[in-house]
Amino acid sequence: MSASSIDKFAHFGLYGVLGFLVGRTIRPPQLGPSIVKALLVLAAFGAADEWHQRFISGRSMSVWDWVADIAGAFTGLLLAQLLLSLARARRDRPS
């Protein structure tokens, strides 16, 4: 596996964790719009992070790193919502 591939997995994983943490804070009834807003903010954060790397020696900007950031954030947001939904269903289930 190349260093470039490992880098994409790192971006995906780190933004996945960030998306998961943000996703745990989102509650109904504004679930859909809140997830879209969170994803836009995380995408902007990833873009700013990539732009910032342009000024660091030995680092470079990459659109593909940004795509990995967005994919990881989206996956984390969805995973958090899935787990919260399962927890609510389990809690609300009659005993």
Phi and psi restraints in degrees (range 20) as a CNS / XPLOR table:
assign (resid 1 and name C) (resid 2 and name N)
       (resid 2 and name CA) (resid 2 and name C) 1.0 -79.8 20.0 2
assign (resid 2 and name N) (resid 2 and name CA)
       (resid 2 and name C) (resid 3 and name N) 1.0 162.3 20.0 2
assign (resid 2 and name C) (resid 3 and name N)
       (resid 3 and name CA) (resid 3 and name C) 1.0 -61.7 20.0 2
assign (resid 3 and name N) (resid 3 and name CA)
       (resid 3 and name C) (resid 4 and name N) 1.0 -32.6 20.0 2
assign (resid 3 and name C) (resid 4 and name N)
       (resid 4 and name CA) (resid 4 and name C) 1.0 -65.2 20.0 2
assign (resid 4 and name N) (resid 4 and name CA)
       (resid 4 and name C) (resid 5 and name N) 1.0 -40.6 20.0 2
assign (resid 4 and name C) (resid 5 and name N)
       (resid 5 and name CA) (resid 5 and name C) 1.0 -65.8 20.0 2
assign (resid 5 and name N) (resid 5 and name CA)
       (resid 5 and name C) (resid 6 and name N) 1.0 -43.2 20.0 2
assign (resid 5 and name C) (resid 6 and name N)
       (resid 6 and name CA) (resid 6 and name C) 1.0 -61.6 20.0 2
assign (resid 6 and name N) (resid 6 and name CA)
       (resid 6 and name C) (resid 7 and name N) 1.0 -39.8 20.0 2
assign (resid 6 and name C) (resid 7 and name N)
       (resid 7 and name CA) (resid 7 and name C) 1.0 -60.4 20.0 2
assign (resid 7 and name N) (resid 7 and name CA)
       (resid 7 and name C) (resid 8 and name N) 1.0 -41.1 20.0 2
assign (resid 7 and name C) (resid 8 and name N)
       (resid 8 and name CA) (resid 8 and name C) 1.0 -66.4 20.0 2
assign (resid 8 and name N) (resid 8 and name CA)
       (resid 8 and name C) (resid 9 and name N) 1.0 -40.8 20.0 2
assign (resid 8 and name C) (resid 9 and name N)
       (resid 9 and name CA) (resid 9 and name C) 1.0 -63.5 20.0 2
assign (resid 9 and name N) (resid 9 and name CA)
       (resid 9 and name C) (resid 10 and name N) 1.0 -38.0 20.0 2
assign (resid 9 and name C) (resid 10 and name N)
       (resid 10 and name CA) (resid 10 and name C) 1.0 -64.4 20.0 2
assign (resid 10 and name N) (resid 10 and name CA)
       (resid 10 and name C) (resid 11 and name N) 1.0 -45.7 20.0 2
assign (resid 10 and name C) (resid 11 and name N)
       (resid 11 and name CA) (resid 11 and name C) 1.0 -60.4 20.0 2
assign (resid 11 and name N) (resid 11 and name CA)
       (resid 11 and name C) (resid 12 and name N) 1.0 -47.3 20.0 2
assign (resid 11 and name C) (resid 12 and name N)
       (resid 12 and name CA) (resid 12 and name C) 1.0 -58.7 20.0 2
assign (resid 12 and name N) (resid 12 and name CA)
       (resid 12 and name C) (resid 13 and name N) 1.0 -47.3 20.0 2
assign (resid 12 and name C) (resid 13 and name N)
       (resid 13 and name CA) (resid 13 and name C) 1.0 -65.6 20.0 2
assign (resid 13 and name N) (resid 13 and name CA)
       (resid 13 and name C) (resid 14 and name N) 1.0 -45.5 20.0 2
assign (resid 13 and name C) (resid 14 and name N)
       (resid 14 and name CA) (resid 14 and name C) 1.0 -66.5 20.0 2
assign (resid 14 and name N) (resid 14 and name CA)
       (resid 14 and name C) (resid 15 and name N) 1.0 -43.0 20.0 2
assign (resid 14 and name C) (resid 15 and name N)
       (resid 15 and name CA) (resid 15 and name C) 1.0 -74.2 20.0 2
assign (resid 15 and name N) (resid 15 and name CA)
       (resid 15 and name C) (resid 16 and name N) 1.0 -23.5 20.0 2
assign (resid 15 and name C) (resid 16 and name N)
       (resid 16 and name CA) (resid 16 and name C) 1.0 -64.9 20.0 2
assign (resid 16 and name N) (resid 16 and name CA)
       (resid 16 and name C) (resid 17 and name N) 1.0 -44.4 20.0 2
assign (resid 16 and name C) (resid 17 and name N)
       (resid 17 and name CA) (resid 17 and name C) 1.0 -63.6 20.0 2
assign (resid 17 and name N) (resid 17 and name CA)
       (resid 17 and name C) (resid 18 and name N) 1.0 -45.0 20.0 2
assign (resid 17 and name C) (resid 18 and name N)
       (resid 18 and name CA) (resid 18 and name C) 1.0 -60.8 20.0 2
assign (resid 18 and name N) (resid 18 and name CA)
       (resid 18 and name C) (resid 19 and name N) 1.0 -44.9 20.0 2
assign (resid 18 and name C) (resid 19 and name N)
       (resid 19 and name CA) (resid 19 and name C) 1.0 -62.4 20.0 2
assign (resid 19 and name N) (resid 19 and name CA)
       (resid 19 and name C) (resid 20 and name N) 1.0 -39.6 20.0 2
assign (resid 19 and name C) (resid 20 and name N)
       (resid 20 and name CA) (resid 20 and name C) 1.0 -62.5 20.0 2
assign (resid 20 and name N) (resid 20 and name CA)
       (resid 20 and name C) (resid 21 and name N) 1.0 -45.9 20.0 2
assign (resid 20 and name C) (resid 21 and name N)
       (resid 21 and name CA) (resid 21 and name C) 1.0 -63.7 20.0 2
assign (resid 21 and name N) (resid 21 and name CA)
       (resid 21 and name C) (resid 22 and name N) 1.0 -42.5 20.0 2
assign (resid 21 and name C) (resid 22 and name N)
       (resid 22 and name CA) (resid 22 and name C) 1.0 -65.9 20.0 2
assign (resid 22 and name N) (resid 22 and name CA)
       (resid 22 and name C) (resid 23 and name N) 1.0 -41.7 20.0 2
assign (resid 22 and name C) (resid 23 and name N)
       (resid 23 and name CA) (resid 23 and name C) 1.0 -62.1 20.0 2
assign (resid 23 and name N) (resid 23 and name CA)
       (resid 23 and name C) (resid 24 and name N) 1.0 -29.5 20.0 2
assign (resid 23 and name C) (resid 24 and name N)
       (resid 24 and name CA) (resid 24 and name C) 1.0 -69.6 20.0 2
assign (resid 24 and name N) (resid 24 and name CA)
       (resid 24 and name C) (resid 25 and name N) 1.0 -17.1 20.0 2
assign (resid 24 and name C) (resid 25 and name N)
       (resid 25 and name CA) (resid 25 and name C) 1.0 -89.1 20.0 2
assign (resid 25 and name N) (resid 25 and name CA)
       (resid 25 and name C) (resid 26 and name N) 1.0 -10.5 20.0 2
assign (resid 25 and name C) (resid 26 and name N)
       (resid 26 and name CA) (resid 26 and name C) 1.0 -90.6 20.0 2
assign (resid 26 and name N) (resid 26 and name CA)
       (resid 26 and name C) (resid 27 and name N) 1.0 126.5 20.0 2
assign (resid 26 and name C) (resid 27 and name N)
       (resid 27 and name CA) (resid 27 and name C) 1.0 -124.5 20.0 2
assign (resid 27 and name N) (resid 27 and name CA)
       (resid 27 and name C) (resid 28 and name N) 1.0 153.6 20.0 2
assign (resid 27 and name C) (resid 28 and name N)
       (resid 28 and name CA) (resid 28 and name C) 1.0 -61.1 20.0 2
assign (resid 28 and name N) (resid 28 and name CA)
       (resid 28 and name C) (resid 29 and name N) 1.0 158.7 20.0 2
assign (resid 28 and name C) (resid 29 and name N)
       (resid 29 and name CA) (resid 29 and name C) 1.0 -94.9 20.0 2
assign (resid 29 and name N) (resid 29 and name CA)
       (resid 29 and name C) (resid 30 and name N) 1.0 -7.0 20.0 2
assign (resid 29 and name C) (resid 30 and name N)
       (resid 30 and name CA) (resid 30 and name C) 1.0 -96.3 20.0 2
assign (resid 30 and name N) (resid 30 and name CA)
       (resid 30 and name C) (resid 31 and name N) 1.0 40.5 20.0 2
assign (resid 30 and name C) (resid 31 and name N)
       (resid 31 and name CA) (resid 31 and name C) 1.0 -60.2 20.0 2
assign (resid 31 and name N) (resid 31 and name CA)
       (resid 31 and name C) (resid 32 and name N) 1.0 -53.9 20.0 2
assign (resid 31 and name C) (resid 32 and name N)
       (resid 32 and name CA) (resid 32 and name C) 1.0 -59.5 20.0 2
assign (resid 32 and name N) (resid 32 and name CA)
       (resid 32 and name C) (resid 33 and name N) 1.0 -56.2 20.0 2
assign (resid 32 and name C) (resid 33 and name N)
       (resid 33 and name CA) (resid 33 and name C) 1.0 -61.5 20.0 2
assign (resid 33 and name N) (resid 33 and name CA)
       (resid 33 and name C) (resid 34 and name N) 1.0 -34.3 20.0 2
assign (resid 33 and name C) (resid 34 and name N)
       (resid 34 and name CA) (resid 34 and name C) 1.0 -68.4 20.0 2
assign (resid 34 and name N) (resid 34 and name CA)
       (resid 34 and name C) (resid 35 and name N) 1.0 -38.0 20.0 2
assign (resid 34 and name C) (resid 35 and name N)
       (resid 35 and name CA) (resid 35 and name C) 1.0 -66.8 20.0 2
assign (resid 35 and name N) (resid 35 and name CA)
       (resid 35 and name C) (resid 36 and name N) 1.0 -40.9 20.0 2
assign (resid 35 and name C) (resid 36 and name N)
       (resid 36 and name CA) (resid 36 and name C) 1.0 -62.8 20.0 2
assign (resid 36 and name N) (resid 36 and name CA)
       (resid 36 and name C) (resid 37 and name N) 1.0 -45.5 20.0 2
assign (resid 36 and name C) (resid 37 and name N)
       (resid 37 and name CA) (resid 37 and name C) 1.0 -61.9 20.0 2
assign (resid 37 and name N) (resid 37 and name CA)
       (resid 37 and name C) (resid 38 and name N) 1.0 -43.5 20.0 2
assign (resid 37 and name C) (resid 38 and name N)
       (resid 38 and name CA) (resid 38 and name C) 1.0 -62.1 20.0 2
assign (resid 38 and name N) (resid 38 and name CA)
       (resid 38 and name C) (resid 39 and name N) 1.0 -42.3 20.0 2
assign (resid 38 and name C) (resid 39 and name N)
       (resid 39 and name CA) (resid 39 and name C) 1.0 -64.5 20.0 2
assign (resid 39 and name N) (resid 39 and name CA)
       (resid 39 and name C) (resid 40 and name N) 1.0 -40.0 20.0 2
assign (resid 39 and name C) (resid 40 and name N)
       (resid 40 and name CA) (resid 40 and name C) 1.0 -63.3 20.0 2
assign (resid 40 and name N) (resid 40 and name CA)
       (resid 40 and name C) (resid 41 and name N) 1.0 -41.9 20.0 2
assign (resid 40 and name C) (resid 41 and name N)
       (resid 41 and name CA) (resid 41 and name C) 1.0 -65.3 20.0 2
assign (resid 41 and name N) (resid 41 and name CA)
       (resid 41 and name C) (resid 42 and name N) 1.0 -44.0 20.0 2
assign (resid 41 and name C) (resid 42 and name N)
       (resid 42 and name CA) (resid 42 and name C) 1.0 -65.9 20.0 2
assign (resid 42 and name N) (resid 42 and name CA)
       (resid 42 and name C) (resid 43 and name N) 1.0 -36.0 20.0 2
assign (resid 42 and name C) (resid 43 and name N)
       (resid 43 and name CA) (resid 43 and name C) 1.0 -65.7 20.0 2
assign (resid 43 and name N) (resid 43 and name CA)
       (resid 43 and name C) (resid 44 and name N) 1.0 -40.5 20.0 2
assign (resid 43 and name C) (resid 44 and name N)
       (resid 44 and name CA) (resid 44 and name C) 1.0 -65.6 20.0 2
assign (resid 44 and name N) (resid 44 and name CA)
       (resid 44 and name C) (resid 45 and name N) 1.0 -39.3 20.0 2
assign (resid 44 and name C) (resid 45 and name N)
       (resid 45 and name CA) (resid 45 and name C) 1.0 -62.7 20.0 2
assign (resid 45 and name N) (resid 45 and name CA)
       (resid 45 and name C) (resid 46 and name N) 1.0 -42.7 20.0 2
assign (resid 45 and name C) (resid 46 and name N)
       (resid 46 and name CA) (resid 46 and name C) 1.0 -63.4 20.0 2
assign (resid 46 and name N) (resid 46 and name CA)
       (resid 46 and name C) (resid 47 and name N) 1.0 -40.4 20.0 2
assign (resid 46 and name C) (resid 47 and name N)
       (resid 47 and name CA) (resid 47 and name C) 1.0 -64.3 20.0 2
assign (resid 47 and name N) (resid 47 and name CA)
       (resid 47 and name C) (resid 48 and name N) 1.0 -42.5 20.0 2
assign (resid 47 and name C) (resid 48 and name N)
       (resid 48 and name CA) (resid 48 and name C) 1.0 -64.4 20.0 2
assign (resid 48 and name N) (resid 48 and name CA)
       (resid 48 and name C) (resid 49 and name N) 1.0 -38.5 20.0 2
assign (resid 48 and name C) (resid 49 and name N)
       (resid 49 and name CA) (resid 49 and name C) 1.0 -64.1 20.0 2
assign (resid 49 and name N) (resid 49 and name CA)
       (resid 49 and name C) (resid 50 and name N) 1.0 -43.2 20.0 2
assign (resid 49 and name C) (resid 50 and name N)
       (resid 50 and name CA) (resid 50 and name C) 1.0 -65.0 20.0 2
assign (resid 50 and name N) (resid 50 and name CA)
       (resid 50 and name C) (resid 51 and name N) 1.0 -43.4 20.0 2
assign (resid 50 and name C) (resid 51 and name N)
       (resid 51 and name CA) (resid 51 and name C) 1.0 -61.8 20.0 2
assign (resid 51 and name N) (resid 51 and name CA)
       (resid 51 and name C) (resid 52 and name N) 1.0 -41.7 20.0 2
assign (resid 51 and name C) (resid 52 and name N)
       (resid 52 and name CA) (resid 52 and name C) 1.0 -60.7 20.0 2
assign (resid 52 and name N) (resid 52 and name CA)
       (resid 52 and name C) (resid 53 and name N) 1.0 -36.0 20.0 2
assign (resid 52 and name C) (resid 53 and name N)
       (resid 53 and name CA) (resid 53 and name C) 1.0 -64.0 20.0 2
assign (resid 53 and name N) (resid 53 and name CA)
       (resid 53 and name C) (resid 54 and name N) 1.0 -21.5 20.0 2
assign (resid 53 and name C) (resid 54 and name N)
       (resid 54 and name CA) (resid 54 and name C) 1.0 -59.0 20.0 2
assign (resid 54 and name N) (resid 54 and name CA)
       (resid 54 and name C) (resid 55 and name N) 1.0 -28.3 20.0 2
assign (resid 54 and name C) (resid 55 and name N)
       (resid 55 and name CA) (resid 55 and name C) 1.0 -96.6 20.0 2
assign (resid 55 and name N) (resid 55 and name CA)
       (resid 55 and name C) (resid 56 and name N) 1.0 4.2 20.0 2
assign (resid 55 and name C) (resid 56 and name N)
       (resid 56 and name CA) (resid 56 and name C) 1.0 -106.4 20.0 2
assign (resid 56 and name N) (resid 56 and name CA)
       (resid 56 and name C) (resid 57 and name N) 1.0 128.3 20.0 2
assign (resid 56 and name C) (resid 57 and name N)
       (resid 57 and name CA) (resid 57 and name C) 1.0 -60.6 20.0 2
assign (resid 57 and name N) (resid 57 and name CA)
       (resid 57 and name C) (resid 58 and name N) 1.0 131.1 20.0 2
assign (resid 57 and name C) (resid 58 and name N)
       (resid 58 and name CA) (resid 58 and name C) 1.0 86.6 20.0 2
assign (resid 58 and name N) (resid 58 and name CA)
       (resid 58 and name C) (resid 59 and name N) 1.0 -3.0 20.0 2
assign (resid 58 and name C) (resid 59 and name N)
       (resid 59 and name CA) (resid 59 and name C) 1.0 -117.0 20.0 2
assign (resid 59 and name N) (resid 59 and name CA)
       (resid 59 and name C) (resid 60 and name N) 1.0 162.5 20.0 2
assign (resid 59 and name C) (resid 60 and name N)
       (resid 60 and name CA) (resid 60 and name C) 1.0 -148.4 20.0 2
assign (resid 60 and name N) (resid 60 and name CA)
       (resid 60 and name C) (resid 61 and name N) 1.0 159.3 20.0 2
assign (resid 60 and name C) (resid 61 and name N)
       (resid 61 and name CA) (resid 61 and name C) 1.0 -76.9 20.0 2
assign (resid 61 and name N) (resid 61 and name CA)
       (resid 61 and name C) (resid 62 and name N) 1.0 146.8 20.0 2
assign (resid 61 and name C) (resid 62 and name N)
       (resid 62 and name CA) (resid 62 and name C) 1.0 -149.3 20.0 2
assign (resid 62 and name N) (resid 62 and name CA)
       (resid 62 and name C) (resid 63 and name N) 1.0 124.9 20.0 2
assign (resid 62 and name C) (resid 63 and name N)
       (resid 63 and name CA) (resid 63 and name C) 1.0 -63.6 20.0 2
assign (resid 63 and name N) (resid 63 and name CA)
       (resid 63 and name C) (resid 64 and name N) 1.0 -35.2 20.0 2
assign (resid 63 and name C) (resid 64 and name N)
       (resid 64 and name CA) (resid 64 and name C) 1.0 -69.6 20.0 2
assign (resid 64 and name N) (resid 64 and name CA)
       (resid 64 and name C) (resid 65 and name N) 1.0 -31.9 20.0 2
assign (resid 64 and name C) (resid 65 and name N)
       (resid 65 and name CA) (resid 65 and name C) 1.0 -65.0 20.0 2
assign (resid 65 and name N) (resid 65 and name CA)
       (resid 65 and name C) (resid 66 and name N) 1.0 -40.3 20.0 2
assign (resid 65 and name C) (resid 66 and name N)
       (resid 66 and name CA) (resid 66 and name C) 1.0 -64.6 20.0 2
assign (resid 66 and name N) (resid 66 and name CA)
       (resid 66 and name C) (resid 67 and name N) 1.0 -40.5 20.0 2
assign (resid 66 and name C) (resid 67 and name N)
       (resid 67 and name CA) (resid 67 and name C) 1.0 -62.0 20.0 2
assign (resid 67 and name N) (resid 67 and name CA)
       (resid 67 and name C) (resid 68 and name N) 1.0 -41.9 20.0 2
assign (resid 67 and name C) (resid 68 and name N)
       (resid 68 and name CA) (resid 68 and name C) 1.0 -64.2 20.0 2
assign (resid 68 and name N) (resid 68 and name CA)
       (resid 68 and name C) (resid 69 and name N) 1.0 -37.9 20.0 2
assign (resid 68 and name C) (resid 69 and name N)
       (resid 69 and name CA) (resid 69 and name C) 1.0 -59.2 20.0 2
assign (resid 69 and name N) (resid 69 and name CA)
       (resid 69 and name C) (resid 70 and name N) 1.0 -48.9 20.0 2
assign (resid 69 and name C) (resid 70 and name N)
       (resid 70 and name CA) (resid 70 and name C) 1.0 -64.9 20.0 2
assign (resid 70 and name N) (resid 70 and name CA)
       (resid 70 and name C) (resid 71 and name N) 1.0 -43.9 20.0 2
assign (resid 70 and name C) (resid 71 and name N)
       (resid 71 and name CA) (resid 71 and name C) 1.0 -62.3 20.0 2
assign (resid 71 and name N) (resid 71 and name CA)
       (resid 71 and name C) (resid 72 and name N) 1.0 -41.9 20.0 2
assign (resid 71 and name C) (resid 72 and name N)
       (resid 72 and name CA) (resid 72 and name C) 1.0 -65.5 20.0 2
assign (resid 72 and name N) (resid 72 and name CA)
       (resid 72 and name C) (resid 73 and name N) 1.0 -43.3 20.0 2
assign (resid 72 and name C) (resid 73 and name N)
       (resid 73 and name CA) (resid 73 and name C) 1.0 -62.1 20.0 2
assign (resid 73 and name N) (resid 73 and name CA)
       (resid 73 and name C) (resid 74 and name N) 1.0 -44.6 20.0 2
assign (resid 73 and name C) (resid 74 and name N)
       (resid 74 and name CA) (resid 74 and name C) 1.0 -62.7 20.0 2
assign (resid 74 and name N) (resid 74 and name CA)
       (resid 74 and name C) (resid 75 and name N) 1.0 -44.3 20.0 2
assign (resid 74 and name C) (resid 75 and name N)
       (resid 75 and name CA) (resid 75 and name C) 1.0 -62.6 20.0 2
assign (resid 75 and name N) (resid 75 and name CA)
       (resid 75 and name C) (resid 76 and name N) 1.0 -43.6 20.0 2
assign (resid 75 and name C) (resid 76 and name N)
       (resid 76 and name CA) (resid 76 and name C) 1.0 -63.4 20.0 2
assign (resid 76 and name N) (resid 76 and name CA)
       (resid 76 and name C) (resid 77 and name N) 1.0 -42.5 20.0 2
assign (resid 76 and name C) (resid 77 and name N)
       (resid 77 and name CA) (resid 77 and name C) 1.0 -60.4 20.0 2
assign (resid 77 and name N) (resid 77 and name CA)
       (resid 77 and name C) (resid 78 and name N) 1.0 -47.0 20.0 2
assign (resid 77 and name C) (resid 78 and name N)
       (resid 78 and name CA) (resid 78 and name C) 1.0 -65.8 20.0 2
assign (resid 78 and name N) (resid 78 and name CA)
       (resid 78 and name C) (resid 79 and name N) 1.0 -41.1 20.0 2
assign (resid 78 and name C) (resid 79 and name N)
       (resid 79 and name CA) (resid 79 and name C) 1.0 -62.6 20.0 2
assign (resid 79 and name N) (resid 79 and name CA)
       (resid 79 and name C) (resid 80 and name N) 1.0 -42.6 20.0 2
assign (resid 79 and name C) (resid 80 and name N)
       (resid 80 and name CA) (resid 80 and name C) 1.0 -61.8 20.0 2
assign (resid 80 and name N) (resid 80 and name CA)
       (resid 80 and name C) (resid 81 and name N) 1.0 -43.7 20.0 2
assign (resid 80 and name C) (resid 81 and name N)
       (resid 81 and name CA) (resid 81 and name C) 1.0 -66.7 20.0 2
assign (resid 81 and name N) (resid 81 and name CA)
       (resid 81 and name C) (resid 82 and name N) 1.0 -37.7 20.0 2
assign (resid 81 and name C) (resid 82 and name N)
       (resid 82 and name CA) (resid 82 and name C) 1.0 -62.6 20.0 2
assign (resid 82 and name N) (resid 82 and name CA)
       (resid 82 and name C) (resid 83 and name N) 1.0 -47.2 20.0 2
assign (resid 82 and name C) (resid 83 and name N)
       (resid 83 and name CA) (resid 83 and name C) 1.0 -65.7 20.0 2
assign (resid 83 and name N) (resid 83 and name CA)
       (resid 83 and name C) (resid 84 and name N) 1.0 -39.0 20.0 2
assign (resid 83 and name C) (resid 84 and name N)
       (resid 84 and name CA) (resid 84 and name C) 1.0 -65.1 20.0 2
assign (resid 84 and name N) (resid 84 and name CA)
       (resid 84 and name C) (resid 85 and name N) 1.0 -39.6 20.0 2
assign (resid 84 and name C) (resid 85 and name N)
       (resid 85 and name CA) (resid 85 and name C) 1.0 -64.1 20.0 2
assign (resid 85 and name N) (resid 85 and name CA)
       (resid 85 and name C) (resid 86 and name N) 1.0 -43.6 20.0 2
assign (resid 85 and name C) (resid 86 and name N)
       (resid 86 and name CA) (resid 86 and name C) 1.0 -63.6 20.0 2
assign (resid 86 and name N) (resid 86 and name CA)
       (resid 86 and name C) (resid 87 and name N) 1.0 -40.2 20.0 2
assign (resid 86 and name C) (resid 87 and name N)
       (resid 87 and name CA) (resid 87 and name C) 1.0 -65.1 20.0 2
assign (resid 87 and name N) (resid 87 and name CA)
       (resid 87 and name C) (resid 88 and name N) 1.0 -41.4 20.0 2
assign (resid 87 and name C) (resid 88 and name N)
       (resid 88 and name CA) (resid 88 and name C) 1.0 -64.7 20.0 2
assign (resid 88 and name N) (resid 88 and name CA)
       (resid 88 and name C) (resid 89 and name N) 1.0 -42.9 20.0 2
assign (resid 88 and name C) (resid 89 and name N)
       (resid 89 and name CA) (resid 89 and name C) 1.0 -63.2 20.0 2
assign (resid 89 and name N) (resid 89 and name CA)
       (resid 89 and name C) (resid 90 and name N) 1.0 -40.3 20.0 2
assign (resid 89 and name C) (resid 90 and name N)
       (resid 90 and name CA) (resid 90 and name C) 1.0 -67.2 20.0 2
assign (resid 90 and name N) (resid 90 and name CA)
       (resid 90 and name C) (resid 91 and name N) 1.0 -40.7 20.0 2
assign (resid 90 and name C) (resid 91 and name N)
       (resid 91 and name CA) (resid 91 and name C) 1.0 -66.5 20.0 2
assign (resid 91 and name N) (resid 91 and name CA)
       (resid 91 and name C) (resid 92 and name N) 1.0 -40.3 20.0 2
assign (resid 91 and name C) (resid 92 and name N)
       (resid 92 and name CA) (resid 92 and name C) 1.0 -83.2 20.0 2
assign (resid 92 and name N) (resid 92 and name CA)
       (resid 92 and name C) (resid 93 and name N) 1.0 -7.7 20.0 2
assign (resid 92 and name C) (resid 93 and name N)
       (resid 93 and name CA) (resid 93 and name C) 1.0 -70.4 20.0 2
assign (resid 93 and name N) (resid 93 and name CA)
       (resid 93 and name C) (resid 94 and name N) 1.0 133.4 20.0 2
assign (resid 93 and name C) (resid 94 and name N)
       (resid 94 and name CA) (resid 94 and name C) 1.0 -66.4 20.0 2
assign (resid 94 and name N) (resid 94 and name CA)
       (resid 94 and name C) (resid 95 and name N) 1.0 143.6 20.0 2
